[in-house]
Amino acid sequence: MRITMPWALCMSAALFAPTSFAQTASPYAGQQARMVKSLSQQDIDGLRAGAGAGYAKAAELNGYPGPAHVLELAQQLQLDPAQQEATSELLKSHKARAATLGAELIDAETMLDRLFADKTADPASVDRATAQVGSLQARLRAEHLKTHLAQTALLTPEQIQRYAALRGYGEVPASAIDQHQHHQH
């Protein structure tokens, strides 16, 4: 009996199909048990604590230090007592504002999730809920970015350069140093 290529391909597909389907579980599998489906417990904890979550990368990676890392590196940056106190206060007030916004974001995500859990979602309610989530995400990100601006204004150009080196970023863009010098005058 001669086996043709199309027949052999069909048989191969039939033999291997069940195993390939069994191995394609959704990357979301297991997340259906979350309290808020779109947020992990780690996300929720970070939002409640006012943690960064990458919201300030545009600032951090372009030469605008953040207060938490500045305090971690206080000795190497040779912060004077006034800088250390101002940075500590900046971090404290920032964390409070970020935690408040984070809690509001958790509530907004919970309301969005509830629309679908209760099977009451419709286009208008989804538009409203996602607009609220988006607005809070934007406000939270702006809070983190503006804190980096405020922190940068507390440092000398040399400290900014040292911070970048200590964090492993290499050279700070000249624009960040120029911007810093304009804020000092």
N, C-alpha and C positions, 0 to 999 in steps of 0.2 A: 504494500500500500504506500502510495506516494503522498506525503503531507505537503500541502501548499503553504506558502508564507502567510496569506491572510488567515487561514484556519489556525495556524500555529500562534499567530498574534492574538486571535480571539481567545484561544485556550489559555494563553499566558495571562491575559487580562482577567479572565474569569477566575483563575487560580489566585492571583495576587490582589484582586479588588477588595475582598473582605478585610485583609490586614491593613491595607492602605486607608480604608475608611475608619477603622478602629483607632488609628494613630493620629487622627486629625481633630482631636478635641480642641475646643476653643481656648485661646489664651486667657479668656475670662472665666473658664471653669473654676468653680469654687468661690468666685466673687459674688455670686448671687446671694450669699449669706451675710454680706456686709450690711451694716446698719444704713449707710449711705453708699449706694452702689458705685458712685464715681470717685469715692475717696477711700483710701486704705486707712487702717488705724494709724499708721505712721504719718500719713498726710494730715489726719485730724489732730494728732498730737502736736505736729509741727505748727499747724495753723493756730492752735490754742496757745502755743508758747511764743508765737511771733517769730518763728524761725524763718530763715532766708529762703529755702526751697528753690534757689536759683533765680529768684525774682530780680536780683541786682547784678546779674552777670554782665550786662551792658556797661555798667559803671565799673565793677571790679576788674574786668579784663581790659578796660581802657584807661587804667591809671587812677581810679577813684577809690581809695581804700574804704573799707567798712569798719565800724567801731569795734565789733567783737574781735576781729583779727588784729586791729591796732592794739587793743588791750592785751591780747595774747603775746604780742611782740613789743610791748611797751619798753622793756629793758633794751632790746636790740635797736629800737628806734630812738632811744634816749629821749623819751617824752619828759617834758618838765612837769612839775606838779600841777600847774594850771591846765596843761594839755590833758593830763591824765584825768583830772577831775571833770573837765568839759566833755571828754570822750565817754567817761562813765555815765554822766548825766544824759548825754545824747543817746547812748545805748539803752538806758533805762526808759527814757520817754519814748524812744522808737519801739521798743519791745511792747510797751503798753498799747501804743496806737496800733501796731501790727497785730497784736493778739485780739484787740477789739474788732478790727476788720476781719481777721481770720475767723472769729466766732460768727460774725455776720455772714461770711462766705459759707461756712458749714451749714448755717440755717437756710441759706438760699439754695444750696445743693440738696439739702433735705427736702425742701418744698418741691423742687424739680423732681426729685426721686419719687416723692409721694404722689405726684400727678400720674406717674406711670404705674406705681404700685396699686393705687386706687382705681386705675383704669378710667381716669377722668381727663387725661391729656387730650387736648385738641390744639389746632394750630395757634390760636390766639393765646391760650394759656402757656404753651411752650415758648412762644415769642416773649411773653412777659417774664416768665421764669428765667429764661436764658439771658435776657437783657439785664436782669438783676444780678445774675451770676457774673456776667461779663463786666458790668460796672464795678462790682466789688473786687474782681480780679485786677482790674485796671487801677483802682484806688490803692489796693494792697501793693501792687508792683511799684506804683509811683511813690508810695511811702518808703519802700526799701531803697529806691533809686535816689530820692531826695535826701535820705539819711547819708548816703555815700557822698553826696555833694557837700552836706554840712560837715562831715568828717574831714573831707579833703581841705576845706577852708581852715581847719584847726591845725594842719600840718605844714611844715616847711617843704619847699621843693626837694631838699635833700632827704627828708624823711619819706616823702612819697617815692623817690627813687629807691631808697633802701627797702621800703615795704615791698615794692615790686620784685626786687631781687630776692628778698627773704621768702616771698610767696612762690618763687620760681617762674615769674612772668618775664624776666629779662628786662629789656628797656621799656620805660614808660613813654607813651607817645608824647611828643613835644607839645601837642595841643592841650593835654591835661595839665602840664606844668604851666604853660602860657595862661590857661584859664584860671589856674590857681593864683598866679601872680596878679591877674586883673582883679580877683576878689579881695586880695590883701590890701589894695590901694583905695 
